């Protein structure tokens, strides 16, 4: 039980890292999105927490792939929200569709891991 809670925390940190890296990039390099220091702070803290988790705990089989999926999901979700807020950047159709596909993929993989752990 404790291992699954730690796994969910790692996946949540990977999602936040994806959100904050795209937010940092948009805040620093996009003239349309206003500058904010909070994505940078969030990125630093999230990367530090992920580094501590990887340094102090072993990664179960299958978790690195799920963490990468959550990281990419965070990148796509931020891109979708920013493109909806600032339509001058472009359409958010492709990031939204890819985000939905990734949500289902991560959910499917987590459900399969849960069934494998319970057996």
N, C-alpha and C positions, 0 to 999 in steps of 0.2 A: 504494500500500500504506500509506504513512504517513498519508494522508488518512483512510482507513477506520479506522485505529487512533484517530485524533483524534476521529472521529465517534462511535465507541463510547465513548470517554471522556466526551464531551459527553452522550451518552444516559445513561451511568451516573451522571454528576453530576446530571442532571435527575431520575432515579429517586431518588437519595439526597435531593435537595431536597424531593421530594414526601413521602418518608418522614419527614424531619425537620420539615417544616412542620406535618404532622398530629401528630407527636409533641410538638412545641412547644405546639401548640394544646391537646392533651389534657393535657399536664403543667401548663399554666397555668390552664385553665378547667374541667377535669373533676375532680370530687371523688372519683370512683372510682379514677382512675389516679393513682398516687403521683407527687409532684413529682420531677423530675430535671433537672439543668442540662445534661446531655449532648445532648439534642435541640436545645437553643438554640445550643450551641457548634457542633454539626454543621450547623445551618441557616446560621449566620453564615459558616463556612468554605466551605460549598458554594456559597452565593450569591456570595461573593467570587471563588471559582475560576471559576464560570460567567461572571461579569462580565468577568474577565480574558480568558477564551476569546473572548467576543463582541467585546471591544474590540480584540484583537490578531489575530484571524483572520476571514476571510470565511466565511459560512455557505453550504454547498452547497445546491443546490435540493432541497427535500424534507426537510431536516434539522429545520427548526423545527416541522413537524407531528409528526415522530417524537419530538422532545424534549418537546413538549406531551403526547403520548401517554404517554411514560415518566414525566413528572411526575404525571399523573393516576393512572397505575398505582401509583406510590409512595404516593399518598394512599389509594387503595383498599386496597392491601396492608396498610398500617399499620392501617387501620380494621378489616380482616378479622381480623388477629391480635389486636388489642385486644378486639374483640367475642368472639372465641373464648376469650380469657383471662378476661374479665369478662362473663359472660352476662347480668348485670343491665342492661347497656347496651342490649341488643337482639340480634336475629338477625344473623348474618353472611352470610346466604344471598345477598342482593343484591350486596354488595361482592365476594363471592367469585366470583359468576357474571360480574360486570362485569370483574373482574381477569383471569379466564380469557379472556374475549373480547378484552380489550386486549392480552394476551400474544400471542394468535394474530394480531391485527391488526398489532402492531409487528413480529412475526416475518415476516409476509407482506410488509410494506412494506420491511423490510431485505433480504429475499431479492430482491425486485424491483429495489431500488437496486443490489444487488451484480451482478445480471445486466445492468443498464443500464450500469454502469461497466466491465464486462468486455467489452462489445461495442464 
